[in-house]
Amino acid sequence: MALNPRFRFGLLGAGVLFVLCGVVALLVVNGRGPAAEGEVAEYPAPPLDPDRTPPEAVRQSWRDAGRRLPLAPAEYSDLTEDDRLQRLWSVLSDPEADAVAKEAAALRLAAYGGPEALARLWQLWQSGQLPASCTWLSDMVRGANGEGAAAAADTPPPSAQTVARAMARAVDASLPLAQRLEAIRQLAAAGTGDALAVLESLCLGTVEAGAALREEAFQGLLTAAPERALAVFGSLSAPSATTDPGLLVAMLEALGDEERAGAAAIALPLLTHPDSEVREEAAWVLLMNADEDPQTAAVLARLRAEEDAAVRSRLYGALGQPGDLAANASSLLDLVRNEEFPSVQIAGLQQLARLAASHPQSPAAQLFDTEAAPALADTAISDAGYSLRTGALIALKAARTPGARTALDRVAREAPDPRIANAAAAP
């Protein structure tokens, strides 16, 4: 099948993370890192459950994530290491720094700053001075040892008076936005019943609050009491609700940060929302929960009706494990054949590759070898878009069929990009 060359959309991997990690590692070794020096890189949470993983492994995993970032942005290059660390601390106290910059600085400090830095970060988190998205700190503290763990453990919980003051500031419309945001984070860290009730009121809009405050309150509630956050989101996303689509998108982004019990069921109805961005983020939530809570039949049904390319790409990723998809293989094949946009088609082919790998004698595997593998090889070798070349390579690596291996051999020989060629040649 020829990959339609008309339009290019950003490629979204379709659930083949085990292959993606290996391919990305090879591409980084061959000269393409995740972000240039000085950029704010995205850093995935380590795939470890702190409740079932030795503490040292959790701590080291988060430190490794932080060490994949430069110690400091490029503008700090002339400073000593101590001065760079001090500059990073200053980012955390800068009222003009946004949440992304503060979280990146916190992760660098946690990775490089030693146990004292971890204890200090934990105190900042409890006092509401770090973004609500810095929930990874609790993993690091749980996995810490020695002085850092002791210092963090000795940090007393906020007093009732502190929580009461935070509750008053969070709902005081006369205060500056920054003060109310800090108060919301303090309430999330406190996690008391009264604190959670205020967060709920802010989320639901029963207390005067703009979008930024409602988003922060939802992130805090999701951190402190996930089940209550899901119930609040259910109210805001009900068909009878008139919630602004932008707020729904922000809340879905928070829900989609990690796998969450109950999130797929609450996101599924939003696949028919009139706003395409809401549908796209709902599909992402389904993708993040596809392994534990697959909605395969419903997602396939939506793929037959969805017209937006970005949404379709994410829906392919939300199809679940190959075992759940095997009974619907013929439907998947028909959908992939008829895709118009190459990035969306590759997202579908990545799912087809997973199905072929798990059912090597199936019609899906035969179709992959006869139709998909040659076209994917062409894309990996000669497409102008790097993301499409990488996506095609990921699909070929995931399939593990004779046709995929033949295609990879060809890519290794013919690809002019050494990153692609070397990754194709690797076992």
C-alpha positions in Angstrom: 0.0 0.0 0.0 1.4 3.4 -0.9 1.6 6.0 1.9 -0.4 9.0 0.8 2.0 12.0 0.5 -0.5 14.8 0.7 -0.3 16.2 4.2 2.1 15.8 7.2 0.9 15.7 10.7 3.0 15.2 13.8 3.4 11.5 14.4 2.1 9.9 17.6 3.4 6.5 18.5 0.6 4.0 18.8 1.4 2.1 21.9 4.6 0.4 20.8 6.7 1.8 23.6 8.8 -1.2 24.1 10.2 -0.8 20.5 10.1 3.0 20.7 12.5 3.1 23.6 15.0 1.0 21.8 14.8 3.0 18.6 14.9 6.3 20.3 18.0 5.2 22.3 19.8 4.3 19.0 18.8 7.6 17.4 20.1 9.5 20.4 23.4 7.6 20.3 23.6 8.5 16.6 23.3 12.2 17.2 19.7 13.1 17.8 18.9 13.8 21.4 15.4 14.6 22.7 16.1 18.4 22.9 18.8 20.8 22.1 20.9 22.4 24.9 18.9 25.2 26.4 15.5 23.8 25.4 13.0 22.6 28.0 12.8 18.9 27.3 9.9 16.6 28.1 10.9 13.9 30.5 8.8 10.8 30.8 8.1 9.4 34.3 10.1 6.3 35.0 7.9 3.2 34.4 8.2 2.1 38.0 5.5 1.6 40.6 7.0 2.9 43.9 4.7 0.5 45.9 6.2 -2.6 44.1 9.8 -1.4 43.4 12.8 -1.3 45.7 13.2 2.3 47.0 16.7 2.6 45.6 15.5 1.7 42.1 12.7 4.3 42.3 15.2 7.0 43.4 17.7 6.0 40.8 15.1 5.9 38.0 14.0 9.5 38.7 17.6 10.7 39.1 18.4 9.1 35.7 15.4 11.0 34.2 16.8 14.2 35.6 20.3 13.6 34.4 19.0 13.2 30.8 18.5 17.0 31.0 21.5 19.3 30.9 22.5 20.6 34.4 21.3 24.0 33.3 20.2 25.8 30.2 22.8 27.0 27.7 22.7 30.6 29.1 24.3 29.2 32.3 27.3 27.7 30.5 29.8 30.2 31.8 28.9 29.6 35.5 30.5 27.2 37.9 28.4 24.2 38.9 27.5 25.7 42.3 26.4 28.9 40.6 24.3 26.9 38.1 22.6 25.2 41.0 21.9 28.5 42.7 20.5 29.9 39.4 18.2 26.9 39.3 17.0 27.6 42.8 16.3 31.1 41.7 14.0 29.9 39.0 11.8 28.2 41.6 11.4 31.5 43.5 10.9 33.6 40.4 7.2 34.7 40.2 7.6 35.3 36.5 8.8 31.7 35.7 6.1 29.5 34.3 5.3 26.0 35.6 7.2 24.2 32.9 10.5 26.1 33.7 10.0 25.5 37.4 9.4 21.8 37.0 12.4 21.4 34.8 14.5 23.3 37.3 13.2 21.1 40.2 14.0 17.9 38.3 17.5 19.1 37.6 18.0 20.0 41.2 16.6 16.7 42.4 19.0 14.8 40.1 22.1 16.8 40.7 21.7 18.5 44.1 22.1 15.6 46.5 20.0 14.7 49.6 19.8 18.2 51.0 18.3 19.5 47.7 15.7 16.7 47.8 14.7 17.7 51.3 14.5 21.3 50.4 12.4 20.6 47.3 10.0 18.5 49.5 9.5 21.4 51.8 8.8 23.7 48.8 6.3 21.2 47.5 4.5 21.0 50.9 4.4 24.8 51.1 2.8 25.1 47.6 5.8 26.7 45.9 6.2 24.1 43.2 3.9 23.3 40.3 1.2 20.7 41.1 2.6 18.5 38.4 5.8 17.8 40.5 4.1 14.8 42.0 7.2 12.8 41.1 8.8 14.3 44.2 6.8 11.9 46.4 8.3 9.0 44.4 11.8 10.3 44.9 11.3 10.9 48.6 9.9 7.4 49.0 12.9 6.0 47.2 15.4 8.2 48.9 17.8 7.0 51.6 20.1 8.5 54.2 20.0 12.2 55.0 17.6 13.3 52.3 14.9 10.8 53.4 15.4 11.7 57.1 15.1 15.4 56.4 12.0 14.9 54.3 10.4 12.6 56.8 11.0 15.0 59.6 9.2 17.8 57.8 5.9 18.2 59.8 2.6 18.3 57.9 1.1 21.8 57.6 -0.7 23.0 60.7 -4.5 23.5 60.8 -3.9 27.2 60.9 -1.7 27.0 57.8 -4.4 25.0 56.0 -7.1 27.5 57.0 -5.0 30.4 55.7 -4.5 28.6 52.4 -8.2 27.9 52.1 -9.0 31.6 52.7 -6.4 32.8 50.1 -7.5 30.2 47.5 -11.0 31.6 47.4 -10.1 35.3 47.8 -10.8 36.9 44.4 -9.1 40.1 45.4 -5.7 38.4 45.7 -3.2 38.2 42.8 -3.3 35.0 40.7 0.1 33.8 42.0 -0.9 33.9 45.6 -4.1 31.9 44.9 -2.2 29.4 42.9 0.3 28.9 45.7 -2.6 28.4 48.2 -4.2 25.8 45.9 -0.9 23.8 45.9 -0.7 24.0 49.6 -4.2 22.6 49.9 -3.3 19.7 47.6 -0.2 19.0 49.7 -2.2 19.1 52.9 -4.9 16.8 51.6 -7.4 17.3 54.5 -11.1 17.0 54.0 -11.7 20.7 54.2 -8.8 21.4 51.8 -10.2 19.0 49.2 -13.6 20.5 49.5 -12.2 23.9 48.6 -10.4 22.4 45.6 -13.6 20.7 44.5 -15.5 24.1 44.7 -12.8 25.8 42.6 -12.9 23.0 40.0 -16.6 23.1 39.7 -16.7 26.9 39.5 -18.9 27.4 42.5 -16.2 29.7 43.8 -15.1 32.6 41.6 -12.1 31.4 39.7 -10.6 31.8 36.3 -9.4 29.0 34.0 -5.9 28.9 35.4 -7.1 28.5 39.0 -9.6 25.8 38.0 -7.0 23.9 36.1 -4.5 24.1 39.1 -7.2 23.0 41.5 -8.1 20.0 39.4 -4.4 19.0 39.1 -4.1 19.3 42.9 -7.3 17.3 43.5 -6.1 14.7 41.1 -2.8 14.4 43.1 -4.5 14.3 46.5 -7.7 12.4 45.8 -7.9 10.9 42.3 -11.4 9.4 42.8 -12.8 12.7 43.8 -11.1 14.4 40.9 -12.7 11.9 38.5 -16.1 12.5 40.0 -15.7 16.3 39.5 -14.6 15.8 35.9 -17.6 13.6 35.3 -19.9 16.4 36.4 -18.1 18.9 34.2 -18.0 16.7 31.2 -21.6 15.5 31.4 -23.8 16.1 28.3 -25.9 18.6 30.2 -22.8 20.6 31.3 -21.7 23.8 29.6 -18.0 23.6 30.5 -15.6 25.5 28.3 -13.8 23.1 25.9 -10.5 24.7 26.8 -11.0 23.8 30.5 -12.0 20.2 29.5 -8.8 19.9 27.4 -6.6 21.1 30.3 -8.2 18.6 32.7 -8.0 15.8 30.2 -4.3 16.6 29.8 -3.9 16.2 33.5 -5.8 12.9 33.5 -3.6 11.6 30.6 -0.3 12.1 32.5 -0.4 8.5 33.6 -2.6 5.4 33.7 -5.5 5.9 36.1 -8.3 3.5 37.1 -11.6 4.8 35.9 -10.2 7.4 33.5 -11.0 5.5 30.3 -14.6 5.1 31.1 -15.0 8.8 31.9 -13.2 9.9 28.8 -14.9 7.5 26.3 -18.1 9.6 25.9 -16.1 12.6 25.0 -15.0 11.0 21.7 -18.2 12.4 20.3 -17.7 15.9 21.8 -18.1 18.7 19.1 -14.7 20.1 19.9 -11.9 18.3 18.1 -9.3 19.1 20.8 -11.5 17.6 23.5 -11.9 14.5 21.4 -8.1 14.3 20.8 -7.3 14.6 24.5 -10.0 12.1 25.3 -8.4 9.7 22.9 -5.0 10.2 24.6 -6.6 9.3 28.0 -7.9 6.1 26.4 -4.4 5.4 24.9 -2.8 5.8 28.3 -5.2 3.3 29.8 -5.5 0.9 26.8 -3.5 -1.9 28.4 -5.5 -2.1 31.7 -8.8 -0.8 30.5 -9.2 -1.4 26.7 -12.1 0.0 24.9 -11.3 -1.7 21.6 -14.8 -2.1 20.1 -15.8 1.5 21.0 -12.6 2.9 19.6 -12.9 1.0 16.4 -16.5 2.3 16.0 -15.3 5.8 16.5 -12.5 5.4 14.0 -15.1 4.7 11.4 -16.7 8.1 12.0 -13.9 10.4 13.1 -12.7 12.8 10.4 -10.0 14.8 12.3 -6.5 13.3 11.5 -4.9 14.1 14.9 -7.8 12.4 16.7 -7.6 9.4 14.4 -3.9 9.0 15.1 -4.5 8.9 18.8 -7.4 6.5 18.4 -5.2 4.0 16.8 -3.0 4.1 19.8 -6.0 3.5 22.1 -6.9 0.2 20.5 -5.4 -1.8 23.3 -3.4 -5.0 23.4 -3.2 -7.2 20.3 -5.1 -9.9 22.1 -8.1 -7.5 22.5 -7.7 -6.5 18.8 -7.3 -9.9 17.2 -11.0 -10.5 16.9 -11.3 -7.1 15.0 -8.3 -7.6 12.7 -10.3 -7.3 9.5 -11.8 -4.0 10.6 -8.4 -2.6 11.4 -7.0 -3.7 8.0 -9.9 -1.9 6.2 -9.3 1.3 8.2 -5.6 1.4 7.6 -6.0 0.7 3.9 -8.2 3.7 3.5 -6.3 6.2 5.6 -5.6 9.5 3.7 -2.8 11.0 5.7 0.6 9.2 6.0 1.1 10.0 9.7 -2.3 8.6 10.6 -1.7 5.5 8.4 1.6 4.8 10.1 -0.1 5.0 13.5 -2.5 2.4 12.2 0.3 0.3 10.8 2.1 0.3 14.1 -1.0 -1.3 15.6 -1.1 -3.8 12.7 2.6 -4.5 13.4 1.8 -5.4 17.0 -1.0 -7.6 15.9 1.3 -9.3 13.3 4.0 -9.9 16.0 1.6 -11.6 18.4 -0.3 -13.6 15.7 2.4 -14.5 13.1 0.3 -16.9 11.2 -2.7 -14.6 10.9 -4.0 -12.7 7.8 -2.8 -9.5 9.6 0.8 -10.8 9.5 0.5 -11.8 5.8 -0.9 -8.4 4.9 1.8 -6.6 6.9 4.5 -8.5 5.0 3.0 -8.2 1.5 1.6 -4.6 1.6 2.8 -2.7 4.6 6.4 -3.6 5.0 7.6 -2.5 1.5 5.7 0.8 1.8 7.1 1.4 5.3 10.6 0.7 4.0 10.1 3.3 1.3 9.0 5.8 3.9 11.9 5.1 6.3 14.4 5.4 3.5 13.2 8.5 1.6 10.4 10.4 3.2 11.3 14.1 3.8 9.8 14.1 7.3 12.0 12.8 10.1 9.0 11.9 12.3 7.5 9.8 9.5 10.8 8.0 8.8 11.1 7.2 12.5 7.5 6.1 12.7 7.9 3.7 9.8 11.0 2.3 11.4 9.2 1.7 14.7 6.4 -0.2 12.9 8.9 -2.4 11.1 10.8 -3.1 14.4 7.5 -4.0 16.2 6.3 -6.5 13.6 9.1 -9.1 13.9 7.8 -10.9 10.8 9.9 -12.2 7.9 8.8 -9.4 5.7 9.6 -6.8 8.4 13.1 -8.2 8.7 13.6 -8.1 5.0 12.4 -4.4 4.9 14.7 -3.5 7.8 17.7 -5.0 6.0 16.8 -2.9 3.0 16.5 0.2 5.2 19.9 -0.5 6.8 21.5 -0.7 3.3 19.7 2.2 1.5 18.7 4.8 4.1 20.9 8.0 3.6 20.2 9.1 7.1 22.8 7.2 9.3 20.5 7.4 12.3 17.8 5.5 10.6 20.2 3.1 8.9 22.0 2.2 12.2 18.7 1.8 14.1 17.4 -0.5 11.3 20.5 -2.6 11.4 20.5 -3.0 15.2 19.1 -6.2 16.6 
